[in-house]
Amino acid sequence: MLDHVIKGATVVDGTGAPARIADVGVRDGRVAAVGKVTEAARTVEDAAGLVLTPGFVDPHTHYDAQLFWDPYATPSLNHGVTTVVAGNCGFTLAPLNPSRPEDADYTRRMMSKVEGMSLVALEEGAPWSWHSFGEYLDALEGRIAVNAGFMVGHCALRRYVMGPDAVGGQPSEEQLARIVALLHEAMDAGAWGFSTTQSATHSDGDGQPVASRHARPAELLALAKAVGEHEGTQIEAIVAGCLDQFSDAEIDLFAELSATAGRPLNWNVLTIDAAVPERVPRQLAASERARKAGGRVVALTMPILTPMNMSLGTFCALNLIPGWGPVLGLPVPERIARLRDPEVRAELLGRADSKEAGVFRRLANFGRYVIGDTYSEANRGLSGRVVRDIAAERGQDPFTCLVEICAADELRTVLWPMPPDNDPASWTLRAETWQHEDVMLGGSDAGAHLDRMCGAPYTTRFLGDCLRGRKLVGLERAVKMLTDDPARLFGLRGRGRIEEGCHADLVLFDPERIEAGPATLVHDLPGDSPRLDSKALGVRAVWVNGVAAIRDDVVTGAVPGKVLRSGRDTRTVGTR
């Protein structure tokens, strides 16, 4: 007997094959039949007029901590994501050296600063009961609703072996051997490989460059070699050029890391903007160079424009513009005084428009910002208005106008920057770039930057756009891009397709309604900390390993997810 049958759905199986009307039977967590199913089942549901697809795979998340207080990985699961890849950008909660209990506090403060996680939520929402990476994975086993795989972060490896010297120091030969051995131990326990960052935007809770930024190429290559000695592993890496355009040295480093490991390397995120036409070919030069060297470098790119919630009062993307951090890090009264100084504003605008600002240059068009929540009588009626219109009424330049609005709210004003790359030419360029064999959808950062951005709903928003919006990609290909493509990159065993024998990770949705609702601020984290959330529209149900985890955008309470471990749940994906 089957456990469940979904009758008469429009099945889009993830392979890119044409959609077809079929029944799908599920037994023991796997797809048992596809076609005309006549075998008896414990439960049956009518799916006529609805689309059934494999569960979506998000290749770049930071759910490492959130899964402890939110085993449903919301809102990703609501939007059909059944498998998440975490441990990215060099940052993980394990391993932790048992001889230094203070390392847990350092890790929490680093994650709060660099990934925008609530410090209170990190302190109160996770047990911090592990030391080894395997113990961390075991702490999640059996209590999550999504499937989750984890890279091991370079920063944690360095900190474990070198202690505080990991920031600013170089490992001795003995220490490097211990770092490599620790990576081997983590992969033996199921880590998917290692992640690292060299990005200038990544600083720890003390404001210092994170540990992995101090690693030299020899150290990175030693770790890459270790990755290649384990089945089903990968590399994920971030360098400064990810934000705009790679240097020659960065291209060479990516190619050498991948070739040394004999494993794919993915990076985040390829920003596509027709106003900067040279960016895409420059960034994809890393993929071309890697292929010649015997490696493979894959760029992740988002198929939507991610809503961002910003403020001059809290750490946000504006802090990452060169020269802005010292001003925006001052106490609020002093910060307001500095921002009101015309010379300071001129200096900040000049820095924001410089080449070194990279992709953050787009944030300096303050006339395009929309005012969100306000907190003072002086700003009554401004919510929802565009800054350039307010500035014109007041006879001010947009940045001066924005500063005065925020100052009236003691810098608590919520700001929504409107992206400059929402033009037809940029969307045409995106559609062209998506066809490249080394470009993959992803980069949501779900689980990070919780009160400032909401990338998790990219799956449903993309599908809605493909079905009823710009229609840049057909449904079958769009589903493949969200399911089979990332599943194949990571070598997932039996996931990413609707085929007999595959794990029953499934999404059932209404093609007339599939979409993501607007991002809204909610206070549902431990300590009532805020985050941005988005409703999933038109998603009828989401199954993980054959068990319904979502029904009509509501979690069922079931926790059928698996901690996916390298080798057992992933197979090796070569580069040749």
N, C-alpha and C positions, 0 to 999 in steps of 0.2 A: 504493500500500500504506500502511496505517496503521502508526504506530509502536507503538501499544498499544491494547488494547480491555479495558474493564472490563465484564464480562458480568453481567447480571441484578441490578444494584444497585437499591436503593430510592433513587431520585434525588430529592433535595430541592434544587431548582434556584436558590434564593436569592430568587426573586420573591415568595414567599409562596403560590405555587400548590400544590395538593395533591401529596403525594408520589406517585411512580409507579415501577413496575418498568421499567427500561430498560437498554440497553447504552449505553456512552459510548466513542466512538472518539477517539483523540488523534493528531494529525499536526503535525509542525513546531512544537510548543509550544502548539498551540491545539486547542480542541474542534472536531473535524471532523464528528462525527455524534452524534446523540442519538436513541435509539429502538431499532429492531431493526437491529443492525449485522451485515451479512454480508460486508463487504469484508475481505480478508485483512489480517492484522496480524503484525508481527514478534513480538510477545508478547501473550498473552491471560491474563487472570486471572478466576477465578470469584468474584463478589461477592454471591452469593445470601445473603440474610439480613442483609447489611450496608447501611449508609446511606452514600451518596455526596453530598457537598455542595461548594459552592465553598470555596476557601480563606478563612480568616477574616482580617479586616482590623482591626488594633489601632491605633486613632487617637491613642494617647498613650503613646509609649515614649521611652526615653533610651538607645537602642542606639548612639548616635553613636561611642562609643569601643569598646564590646565587640565590634562587628563586625570589628575588626581582629584580635583574638586568638580570636574565636569567630564565624566567618562564618555559623554556623547559627542565631545568635540564640536559643540555648537559654535557658530551656526553651520559649519561645514557639512555635518551629517544631514541637517535639514535640507541642504542644497544638493544632496545626492552623493556626496563624497563618502565612500566606504573604506578607502585606504589612504592614510596620510603618511608622508615621509617627514620625519622630524630630525632633530640633532644637526641642523644646518648652520652654516656660517661660522663654524668653529666653536659653537656654544652648546654645552650639554650640562646637565645637573650631576653627571657622574663621569669618571670616578672621583671620589673624595678620599683624601689621605686620612686614615683613622688616627694618625698621630697628631693631626692638626684640626681639631673641631672647628676652629675659626674659619677654615676654608669654605664651609657651608655658607657662612654669613657673607664672605667675599663673593661667592658665586651668586647669591641672591641679589646683592647690590649691583653686581655686574649685569645680570640679566635684566634687572629693573632699568638700568641706565641704557644699555645697548639695544635691548629688544622691547623696551616700553611696557614691561610687565609690572603690575602693581606689586610693590614691595610687601604690602600687608598681605596680599593674596599669596605671594610666595612663602611668606613666613607662616601663615595660618592654614593654607590650603594643601600643602604637601607634607608628607611625614618625615622626609629627610632621614630615613632609616637605613640607607644603603651606604656602602663604601665602594665596592667594585661596580663595574658597568653591568655585569650579570645580575647583581643584586638589585640594581635599579630596574632592569627589565623584569625581574621576578616580582617586583613590587607592583607592577602594572598588570601582570598576567591574571586573566580571569575576571577583571573588573572594568574592562573598557567595552564600549559599544561599537567602535570602529576598529579596523585592522590598522596597526601602526608599526612602522619600521623606523629604526634610529641609526643615524650615523653617530660616531663618537667624536666629540669636539676636541680640536687641537689645544684649545686653551685649558681644558680640564686635564688633559694629559700632561701638559707642561707644568701646570700648577701642582699636580700630584707629586711629580718628581722633584721639581725645583723650588717649590714653595714661593714665597714672595719674590725670589730672584727670577721667576718666570717672566716678570715684567721688567724689561730692560736688560736681562742677562742672556748669556749664551750657555748651552749645556756643555759640560765636559763630555769626553768620550763615554765615560761610564754612565753619565746621566742620559745621554742620547740613547745608549743601549737600553736603559730602563724605560725610556719613553716609548721606544719601539716595542719592547716586550709588553708594555702595558696595552698598547694598541693590539698586539697579537691576542692578548688575553681577552680584550673586549670583543674582538671578532670571533674568537672561539665561543664566546657566550652568545653571539648572534648579532653584534653590531654590523651594519651594512657597509662599513668602510670608515673613512675619516673625512671630516670637514675642517676647513681652515679659512681664516680671513687675514688679508693684508690691507684691508680697506682703511683709509685715513679717517673714516667717519666712526670707527668702532673704538670706543674708549670705555674703561671700566668705571666702577662706582667711585673711584678716587680721581677720575678724570684723566687717567694715564692710558696710553695705548694698550689694548688688550694683549695678552701674552703671545698669541700666535703672530702678531705683527712684528715681533722681534726675531722670528725664525728666519734663518738664512736658507738659500736654496738647497744646500746639502742636507739639512735637517728635513725639509719637505720631501726631498727625493728618497731619503731613507724610509720615511713613513709611506710614501707611495709604493716603494718596493714591497713593504710588508703587506699592503692591501692586495697586491697581486699574488700573494701566497695563500689566499683564502678564497673559497668558492662563494660566488654570488655577491661580490662586493663592488663598491663604487668609490668615487671621490667627488666631493662637492667643494668648490673653492670660490672665494671672493677676493678680488684685488681692487685697487683704487680705480682702475680703468673700467670696471663694470658699470660705473655711474655715467660714463660718457664715451670715451674711446681708449682702447688699450694702447699701452706703449709697446715697442718692439720687445722689450725684456719680458713684459707680462705675457705676450703671445708665446714667446719661446718657453716660458715657465709652464704655462698650461699644457702645451704640446709635450714637453718633457715629462711632466707629472703623469699624464695619461699614458704615454708610451712606456714609461718605466713600470707602471702598474699593469699595463695591458688591460686596463679597465676604462670605461667611459668616465669623463669628468663633466659635470654640469655646473653652470654658473648662473647667477641671478643679478640683475634682470636686464634684458635687452629692451631699451626704450626706443620706440619707433616713432619718428617725428619727421614729416616731410620738410619741415623748415631746416632740418639738419640731415640732408640726404647722404652725406658722407659717413654717417655713424654706422649704419647697418653693414655696408661692405667692410668697414674697418673691423667691426666686432666679429664678423664671420670669418675674417682672415685667420682668427685663432683656430677655427674648425679646419680650414684648408691646410694650415701649417701642421696641425696635429695629424691629419690623414697622411701627409707625406712622411711624418716621423713614426708612423705606426700606432698612433693614438686616435682618440675620438673626443672632441669637445662639443658639448651640446649647450646651446643658449636657451634659457627659459624666457618666455615673454608673455605678458598678460593680454588676453583678447578683449579686455574692457578697460575703461578708465576708472581707476579705483577711487572712490570717495575718500577725501582726507578731511579730518577735523583738526584745525590748528588753533594756536593761541600764542600771544606774546607772553603769557604768564606761565606756561608749562613747557617742558622740553619737547620740541617737535622738529620737523625737518628744517625749519629756519635756523635752528641752532647748528646745523651741519654746514651751512654756507661759510666759507672761510672768512674769519674776522667777526662773525656774528656771535659765536659762542660766548666770548668774554663779556659782551654787553648783555646778552640775554640771560647770562648766569648771575647777574648782580641781584641784590635784594630789590624787591619791587619798587620801593620809593626811588632808589638810586637808578634803577633801570628806566623808570618813567622819565626822570630828569635827563638822563643821557639820550633817550629816544626823542625827547623834545628839542634837543640841541641840533640846529640846522647843519652844523658841520659834521656831527656824528651821523646824522641821516644820510648826508651826501657820501660819506666814507662807506657806510653800509651798502648803499645802492651801487657804488662803484665796485665794491668787492663782489656783490651779487651778480653783476653783469660781466665779471671777468671770466677768462677761460678756465681758471682754476676752480670755479664754482661748478663746472661740469653741468650735469643734468639739472642741478638745483637752480640754474639760471632761470628756469621756467617759473620759479616761485616769486620772482622779483617784479612781476607785472601786477602790482597791487590794485590797479584799477579794476581788474577782473575778479577780485575777491568778492564773495557774498557774505554779508553779515549774518551770523547765526544767532545763538542765544545772547541776550544782553542782560545787564544786571543793575542799571542805573536809570533814574528818571531822565537824565540827559539823553539817553539813547533809546527812549521809548519810540516805537514805530520804525526802528531801523532794521529789525530782523527781516531777512529775506531780500533786502535791497543790495544793489551792486555799488561798490565803493566809488567807482568813477562817477556815478550819477550823484551821489552825496557830495563828492568833492567838487563837482561842477556847481552845485547849488551853493556851496560854501566859499567858492573861489579859492580852493586849495589844490595843491598837487595831491595825487592819490595816496602817497605814502604818509604825508603829513596828516591827511584826513584820517587814515586808518589808525595812526598813532593816537590821535586825539580821541577817537571813538573808544579805543582800548583803554586809554588812560582814565576816561570817565568811569570805566568798570573796574579800575584797579587791575587791568590787564587780564580780566577773566573772560572777556568777549570771545565767543566762538567764531572762528573764521573758516570759510570754505573757499579755497582757491579753485577757480574754474580753469581746467586744463586748456593750454593753448593749442593742443594737438588733436582737437576734436573736429578737424576739417576733412572734407572728402579726400584730399590728396593723401593725408596721413592714413586714413582707413584703407585706401587703395594700396598703399605701400605695405600696410600690415598684411593684407590678404596675399600679396606677392611674397612677403618674407616667410609667412607660414608654410609655404610650399617647400622651403629649404629642408633637406634631410636632417640637418643638425639644429633645427629650431623646434622647440616644443612648448606647448602651452603650460603655464605655471608661474609661480612667483607670488602667490597670494600672501605669504607671510602670516597666514592664519595662526592665531595664538599669540602673536606679538603686536606691539604698537596698538594695544587694545582700545584705548580711548581716542586714537588719532586716525586710524584707517580701518577699512573693512573690505579686505580682498577676498574673504572666504566665499562670497556668493558668485564668483566669476563664472561658475559652471552654468547656473540657471540663467544668469543674465546673458551669457554668450549664446546659449541655445535659443532664448527668446529673440535675440537679435538675428540669429540665423533663420528662424522660422517666420518672424513677422517684422523684422526691422530692415537692416541693410542687406541681409541675405548674401553675405560675402562667401559663405560656405554652405553646402548642402547638409541636410540633417545627418545623413550617413557618415559623411566625412567628419562633421563636427563631433559626433559621438566617438568616432575612432580617435580623434585628437585628445579627447578627455579620458579615454579608457585604455584601449589597446596600446596606443603609442607609449604612454608612460609605463604601462605594465611591462612592455617589451624592453624598454630602456633599463629598467631595474631588474629584469629577469624574474618577474613574479611568476610563481608556479600556479597555473590554473586560475588566473584572475585576468580581468580586462575583456573577457568575451562571454557571450551566452552560447555555450556549447555543452553537450553532454559530458559530464565528468568535471566541469569547471565548478569552482566554488560559487555558490548562489548569492553573489553580491549583485543586487538588482535595484533599479530605479524605475518606478512607474509614474508617468506624468501626463498631464493634459497638454497636448501641443498648442491648444488655443490660449492657454493661460500661463505656460511656463515662463517664469521671470523671477527677479529678485526685487523685494520691496526696498524702499529707501532706507538708508542707514540712520538709525536712531540711537541715542545715548541711553543706556540702561545701567542700573546699579545693582548687579546681581553677582558680583565676585565676592569672595571672602573679604570681610571688612567693609562691605557695601561699596567697594571700589567700582568705578565706572568702566564701561566698554561700549563699543559700537556694535549693534546687532542689526540683522536684516532678515525679514520674513521671506520664506520660500513660497512662492505663489505657483499653484498648479501641480505641486508634487503630491501625488496621491499616497505613495508609500515608498519606503526604502528598506530593503532587506540586507542584512549582513550575515553571511554564512547561513543563509536560509531562514533567518529569524527576522521578523519585522521589527525594526528599530525606530522607524518614524511612520506615523499615520497622520496625514493631513497636517503636516508641519508641527506635530506634537510628538515628543519622545515617548516611547511605549514603556520605558523602564527596563527593557531587556538589555543585557550586556554581552552580546554574542561575538564581539570583536576578538581578534587574536593579536598577540605580539608576534610580528613576523620576524623571523631570525634568518640571518644569511646562511646560505647553504641548504638548510631545511626548507625554507619557504621561498628562496630565490636561487636561481641558477646563474652561472657565470655568463656574462655578456662580454664577448671579446671585442677587440677594436680592429681586427683585420678581416 
